[in-house]
Amino acid sequence: QVQLVESGGGSVQAGGSLRLSCEASERTSVGWYRQTAGKEREFVSAINSHGGSTRYVESVKGRFTISRDNVKNTVYLQMDQLKPEDPAVYYCSRLRSTLNIRLGSWGQGTQVTVSS
C-alpha cells in the first residue's frame, strides 16, 4: 500500500506563504485536501504522476501552486497570498491517474494557521 506523509504546516500572517510537502513511498498521482472544524473535507489541488496535469479549486487559483519532484517522490503545495479563509488541516492523498477518484486512507495531515 502506498504511504503518504504530510509536512510543512505552520503559522503565518495573512499575505504570507507556506510550502507543504507530501512524501510518498512510490510515484503516484496526488491530491491535496483541507478540512476545518465542523466542515467537510474539501479538494484543494491535484497533480498526476508525471506532473503534466494539475487541478485547483477556484478559491486558490493564482495563489497556490502544486508541483512534484519525482526523484524524491514528493509533491509540494506552494501557498502564497494566504488568506484568513485558508487555515485548515491539510491532507494529501493518493489519486487515480484521472485525478477524480481518491485512493487509500487519510494521513495525519498538517495544520495551517493564518493570522490577520
Residue frames as a rotation matrix with the C-alpha (Angstrom) as fourth column:
GLN 1
0.582 0.813 0.000 0.00
0.813 -0.582 0.000 0.00
0.000 0.000 -1.000 0.00
VAL 2
-0.145 -0.615 0.775 1.28
0.539 -0.706 -0.459 3.46
0.830 0.351 0.434 -0.92
GLN 3
0.231 0.128 -0.965 2.08
0.945 -0.266 0.190 5.57
-0.232 -0.955 -0.182 2.13
LEU 4
0.059 -0.185 0.981 1.97
0.459 -0.868 -0.191 9.37
0.886 0.462 0.033 2.15
VAL 5
0.052 -0.114 -0.992 3.18
0.977 -0.200 0.074 11.74
-0.207 -0.973 0.101 4.86
GLU 6
0.609 0.253 0.751 2.34
0.460 -0.885 -0.075 15.44
0.646 0.391 -0.656 5.01
SER 7
0.002 -0.579 -0.816 4.61
0.935 -0.287 0.207 18.11
-0.354 -0.763 0.541 6.47
GLY 8
-0.662 -0.466 0.587 5.31
0.669 -0.721 0.183 21.83
0.338 0.514 0.788 6.27
GLY 9
0.407 0.881 0.240 2.35
0.609 -0.458 0.647 23.33
0.680 -0.117 -0.723 8.05
GLY 10
-0.610 -0.588 -0.531 2.71
0.790 -0.398 -0.467 26.22
0.064 -0.704 0.707 10.42
SER 11
0.424 0.713 -0.559 1.52
0.748 -0.623 -0.227 29.67
-0.511 -0.322 -0.797 11.34
VAL 12
-0.670 -0.586 0.457 1.85
0.743 -0.541 0.395 32.65
0.015 0.604 0.797 9.04
GLN 13
-0.462 0.496 -0.735 0.37
0.009 -0.826 -0.563 36.11
-0.887 -0.267 0.377 8.73
ALA 14
0.587 0.733 0.343 -2.22
0.452 0.054 -0.891 36.87
-0.672 0.678 -0.299 6.10
GLY 15
0.872 -0.271 -0.409 -0.50
-0.485 -0.595 -0.641 37.53
-0.070 0.757 -0.650 2.82
GLY 16
-0.048 -0.953 0.300 2.36
-0.850 0.197 0.488 35.23
-0.524 -0.231 -0.820 3.71
SER 17
0.276 0.015 -0.961 3.47
-0.774 0.596 -0.213 31.92
0.570 0.803 0.176 2.24
LEU 18
0.093 -0.292 0.952 3.94
-0.664 0.695 0.278 28.31
-0.742 -0.657 -0.129 3.25
ARG 19
-0.140 -0.121 -0.983 5.06
-0.865 0.498 0.062 25.24
0.482 0.859 -0.174 1.34
LEU 20
0.436 0.365 0.823 3.53
-0.704 0.707 0.059 21.90
-0.560 -0.605 0.565 2.21
SER 21
-0.524 -0.636 -0.566 5.19
-0.834 0.520 0.188 18.61
0.175 0.570 -0.803 1.32
CYS 22
0.640 0.655 0.401 3.68
-0.676 0.729 -0.111 15.19
-0.365 -0.200 0.909 0.71
GLU 23
-0.454 -0.867 -0.206 6.25
-0.887 0.417 0.198 12.43
-0.086 0.272 -0.958 0.63
ALA 24
0.676 0.728 -0.112 5.05
-0.736 0.659 -0.157 9.20
-0.041 0.189 0.981 -0.95
SER 25
0.185 -0.588 0.788 6.51
-0.308 0.726 0.614 5.72
-0.933 -0.356 -0.047 -0.74
GLU 26
-0.452 -0.334 0.827 6.22
0.705 0.434 0.561 5.45
-0.546 0.837 0.040 -4.52
ARG 27
-0.976 0.044 -0.215 5.33
-0.162 -0.804 0.572 7.59
-0.147 0.593 0.791 -7.50
THR 28
-0.404 0.908 0.115 1.61
0.902 0.416 -0.114 8.28
-0.152 0.058 -0.987 -7.69
SER 29
-0.295 0.449 0.844 -0.94
0.255 -0.814 0.522 10.92
0.921 0.369 0.126 -8.55
VAL 30
-0.630 -0.052 -0.775 -1.63
0.777 -0.049 -0.628 13.07
-0.005 -0.997 0.071 -5.50
GLY 31
0.127 0.695 0.707 -4.33
0.386 -0.691 0.611 15.39
0.914 0.196 -0.356 -4.31
TRP 32
-0.945 -0.311 -0.102 -4.33
0.231 -0.413 -0.881 17.97
0.232 -0.856 0.462 -1.52
TYR 33
0.117 0.993 0.000 -7.42
0.514 -0.060 0.856 18.45
0.850 -0.100 -0.517 0.61
ARG 34
-0.875 -0.369 0.313 -8.23
-0.072 -0.539 -0.839 20.60
0.478 -0.757 0.445 3.63
GLN 35
0.073 0.900 -0.430 -10.65
0.600 0.304 0.740 20.47
0.796 -0.312 -0.518 6.48
THR 36
-0.706 -0.158 0.690 -11.73
-0.406 -0.707 -0.578 22.88
0.579 -0.689 0.435 9.19
ALA 37
-0.947 0.321 0.008 -13.70
0.158 0.486 -0.860 22.02
-0.280 -0.813 -0.511 12.30
GLY 38
-0.226 0.971 -0.072 -17.33
0.018 -0.070 -0.997 21.31
-0.974 -0.227 -0.001 11.58
LYS 39
0.347 0.305 -0.887 -16.91
-0.835 -0.330 -0.440 21.27
-0.426 0.894 0.140 7.81
GLU 40
0.897 -0.026 0.442 -16.43
0.195 0.920 -0.341 18.57
-0.398 0.392 0.830 5.26
ARG 41
-0.144 -0.989 0.039 -13.02
0.278 -0.003 0.961 17.95
-0.950 0.149 0.275 3.80
GLU 42
0.832 0.457 -0.313 -12.64
-0.121 -0.400 -0.908 19.82
-0.541 0.794 -0.278 0.53
PHE 43
0.438 -0.648 0.624 -10.48
0.891 0.405 -0.204 19.30
-0.120 0.645 0.755 -2.51
VAL 44
0.487 -0.366 -0.793 -7.74
-0.021 -0.913 0.408 21.88
-0.873 -0.182 -0.453 -3.00
SER 45
0.289 -0.501 -0.816 -5.41
-0.942 -0.302 -0.148 20.72
-0.172 0.811 -0.559 -5.76
ALA 46
0.671 -0.086 0.736 -4.12
0.042 0.996 0.078 17.66
-0.740 -0.021 0.672 -7.60
ILE 47
0.103 -0.690 -0.716 -1.28
-0.965 -0.242 0.095 16.58
-0.239 0.682 -0.691 -9.84
ASN 48
0.946 0.236 -0.221 -0.81
-0.293 0.916 -0.275 13.43
0.137 0.325 0.936 -11.86
SER 49
0.755 -0.643 0.130 2.19
0.367 0.578 0.729 11.15
-0.544 -0.503 0.672 -11.50
HIS 50
0.090 -0.742 0.664 4.09
0.991 0.001 -0.133 12.76
0.099 0.670 0.735 -14.37
GLY 51
-0.369 -0.202 -0.907 3.31
0.524 -0.852 -0.023 16.33
-0.768 -0.483 0.420 -13.36
GLY 52
-0.944 -0.069 0.323 1.74
0.324 -0.382 0.865 17.12
0.063 0.922 0.383 -16.69
SER 53
-0.141 0.959 0.246 -1.79
0.291 -0.198 0.936 17.61
0.946 0.204 -0.251 -15.39
THR 54
-0.935 -0.138 -0.326 -2.86
0.351 -0.256 -0.901 19.76
0.041 -0.957 0.288 -12.45
ARG 55
0.004 0.967 0.254 -6.14
0.530 -0.218 0.819 20.92
0.848 0.131 -0.514 -10.97
TYR 56
-0.963 -0.256 -0.084 -7.14
0.214 -0.538 -0.816 23.57
0.164 -0.803 0.573 -8.45
VAL 57
0.034 0.950 -0.311 -10.27
0.978 -0.096 -0.186 24.58
-0.207 -0.298 -0.932 -6.61
GLU 58
0.377 0.185 0.907 -11.37
0.643 -0.757 -0.113 28.00
0.666 0.627 -0.405 -7.78
SER 59
0.988 0.152 0.025 -10.66
0.087 -0.681 0.727 29.71
0.127 -0.716 -0.686 -4.46
VAL 60
0.483 -0.872 -0.077 -6.90
0.170 0.007 0.985 29.00
-0.859 -0.489 0.151 -4.62
LYS 61
0.481 -0.302 0.823 -6.23
0.877 0.153 -0.456 29.54
0.012 0.941 0.338 -8.31
GLY 62
0.509 -0.384 0.771 -3.47
0.158 -0.838 -0.522 32.06
0.846 0.387 -0.366 -8.81
ARG 63
0.507 -0.314 0.803 -2.31
-0.825 -0.447 0.346 31.73
0.250 -0.838 -0.486 -5.19
PHE 64
0.369 -0.328 0.869 -1.42
-0.416 0.778 0.471 28.04
-0.831 -0.535 0.151 -4.75
THR 65
0.263 -0.357 -0.896 0.89
-0.918 0.193 -0.347 26.02
0.297 0.914 -0.276 -6.97
ILE 66
0.728 -0.025 0.685 1.21
-0.281 0.901 0.332 22.26
-0.626 -0.434 0.648 -6.94
SER 67
0.340 -0.691 -0.639 4.38
-0.856 0.055 -0.514 20.61
0.390 0.721 -0.573 -8.18
ARG 68
0.960 -0.010 0.279 6.35
-0.127 0.875 0.467 17.44
-0.249 -0.484 0.839 -7.74
ASP 69
-0.019 -0.984 -0.176 9.87
-1.000 0.016 0.017 16.08
-0.013 0.176 -0.984 -7.54
ASN 70
0.824 0.466 -0.321 9.76
-0.503 0.863 -0.039 12.53
0.259 0.193 0.946 -8.85
VAL 71
-0.159 -0.908 -0.388 13.29
-0.178 0.413 -0.893 11.79
0.971 -0.074 -0.227 -7.69
LYS 72
-0.910 -0.169 0.378 12.13
-0.373 -0.063 -0.926 12.35
0.180 -0.984 -0.005 -4.13
ASN 73
-0.492 0.823 -0.283 8.57
0.611 0.558 0.561 11.08
0.620 0.103 -0.778 -4.72
THR 74
-0.525 0.249 -0.814 7.40
0.656 -0.491 -0.573 14.30
-0.542 -0.835 0.095 -3.11
VAL 75
-0.041 0.613 0.789 4.55
0.789 -0.464 0.402 16.59
0.613 0.639 -0.465 -4.06
TYR 76
-0.825 -0.310 -0.473 4.58
0.533 -0.706 -0.466 20.20
-0.189 -0.637 0.748 -2.94
LEU 77
0.351 0.869 0.349 1.83
0.875 -0.437 0.207 22.71
0.332 0.233 -0.914 -2.41
GLN 78
-0.797 -0.602 -0.040 3.22
0.593 -0.770 -0.234 26.23
0.110 -0.210 0.971 -2.51
MET 79
0.307 0.944 -0.121 0.68
0.940 -0.281 0.192 28.50
0.147 -0.173 -0.974 -0.85
ASP 80
-0.824 -0.552 0.128 1.14
0.545 -0.834 -0.092 32.22
0.157 -0.006 0.988 -1.44
GLN 81
-0.690 0.555 0.465 -1.05
-0.439 -0.831 0.341 35.20
0.576 0.031 0.817 -0.54
LEU 82
-0.673 0.424 -0.606 -2.60
0.629 0.759 -0.167 33.21
0.389 -0.493 -0.778 2.29
LYS 83
-0.366 0.690 0.625 -5.97
-0.383 -0.723 0.574 34.47
0.848 -0.029 0.529 3.40
PRO 84
-0.594 0.191 0.781 -7.91
-0.792 0.031 -0.610 34.17
-0.141 -0.981 0.133 6.67
GLU 85
0.508 0.860 0.043 -10.16
-0.829 0.501 -0.249 31.57
-0.236 0.091 0.968 4.98
ASP 86
0.247 -0.497 -0.831 -7.23
-0.597 0.598 -0.535 29.24
0.763 0.629 -0.149 4.20
PRO 87
-0.535 -0.521 0.665 -6.48
-0.844 0.304 -0.441 27.88
0.028 -0.797 -0.603 7.72
ALA 88
0.707 0.689 -0.160 -7.24
-0.681 0.724 0.110 24.19
0.191 0.031 0.981 7.99
VAL 89
0.036 -0.657 0.753 -5.67
-0.294 0.713 0.636 20.81
-0.955 -0.244 -0.168 8.43
TYR 90
0.309 -0.028 -0.951 -4.24
-0.950 -0.060 -0.307 19.95
-0.049 0.998 -0.046 5.04
TYR 91
0.249 -0.134 0.959 -4.10
-0.166 0.970 0.178 16.35
-0.954 -0.204 0.219 3.88
CYS 92
-0.321 -0.272 -0.907 -2.60
-0.945 0.020 0.328 14.70
-0.071 0.962 -0.263 0.86
SER 93
0.250 0.502 0.828 -4.00
-0.327 0.849 -0.416 11.57
-0.911 -0.167 0.376 -0.68
ARG 94
-0.826 -0.462 0.322 -3.29
0.078 0.471 0.878 9.17
-0.558 0.751 -0.353 -3.47
LEU 95
0.151 0.867 -0.475 -5.49
-0.624 -0.290 -0.726 9.62
-0.767 0.406 0.497 -6.54
ARG 96
0.372 0.024 0.928 -6.18
0.645 0.712 -0.277 7.64
-0.667 0.701 0.250 -9.65
SER 97
-0.621 -0.746 0.239 -4.42
0.669 -0.347 0.657 8.95
-0.407 0.568 0.715 -12.72
THR 98
-0.173 0.657 0.734 -7.65
0.759 -0.386 0.525 10.64
0.628 0.648 -0.431 -13.83
LEU 99
-0.920 -0.341 0.192 -7.40
0.128 -0.725 -0.677 12.77
0.370 -0.598 0.711 -10.65
ASN 100
-0.293 0.892 0.344 -11.08
-0.676 -0.448 0.586 12.26
0.677 -0.060 0.734 -9.86
ILE 101
0.752 0.510 -0.417 -11.02
-0.087 0.704 0.705 9.28
0.653 -0.494 0.573 -7.50
ARG 102
0.124 -0.682 0.721 -9.25
-0.956 -0.278 -0.098 9.16
0.267 -0.676 -0.686 -4.20
LEU 103
0.429 -0.091 -0.899 -7.50
0.006 0.995 -0.098 6.00
0.903 0.037 0.427 -3.08
GLY 104
-0.397 -0.719 -0.571 -6.29
0.511 0.343 -0.788 4.78
0.762 -0.605 0.231 0.27
SER 105
0.410 0.518 -0.750 -6.69
0.904 -0.121 0.410 6.15
0.122 -0.847 -0.518 3.77
TRP 106
0.776 -0.096 0.623 -6.07
-0.066 -0.995 -0.071 9.61
0.627 0.014 -0.779 5.18
GLY 107
-0.233 -0.899 -0.369 -2.86
0.610 0.161 -0.776 10.54
0.758 -0.406 0.511 6.93
GLN 108
-0.195 0.069 -0.978 -2.39
0.949 -0.239 -0.206 12.77
-0.248 -0.969 -0.019 9.96
GLY 109
0.673 0.418 0.610 -2.45
0.618 -0.771 -0.153 15.99
0.407 0.480 -0.777 7.99
THR 110
-0.520 -0.816 -0.253 -0.57
0.848 -0.456 -0.270 19.18
0.105 -0.355 0.929 8.68
GLN 111
0.369 0.741 -0.561 -2.04
0.840 -0.524 -0.141 22.26
-0.398 -0.419 -0.816 10.34
VAL 112
-0.551 -0.437 0.711 -2.01
0.682 -0.727 0.082 25.63
0.481 0.530 0.698 8.62
THR 113
0.251 0.572 -0.781 -2.85
0.874 -0.480 -0.070 28.73
-0.415 -0.665 -0.620 10.63
VAL 114
-0.365 -0.289 0.885 -3.21
0.689 -0.723 0.048 32.22
0.626 0.627 0.463 9.20
SER 115
-0.108 0.272 -0.956 -3.36
0.850 -0.473 -0.231 35.26
-0.516 -0.838 -0.180 11.45
SER 116
0.484 0.388 0.785 -4.78
0.772 -0.611 -0.174 38.55
0.412 0.690 -0.595 10.31
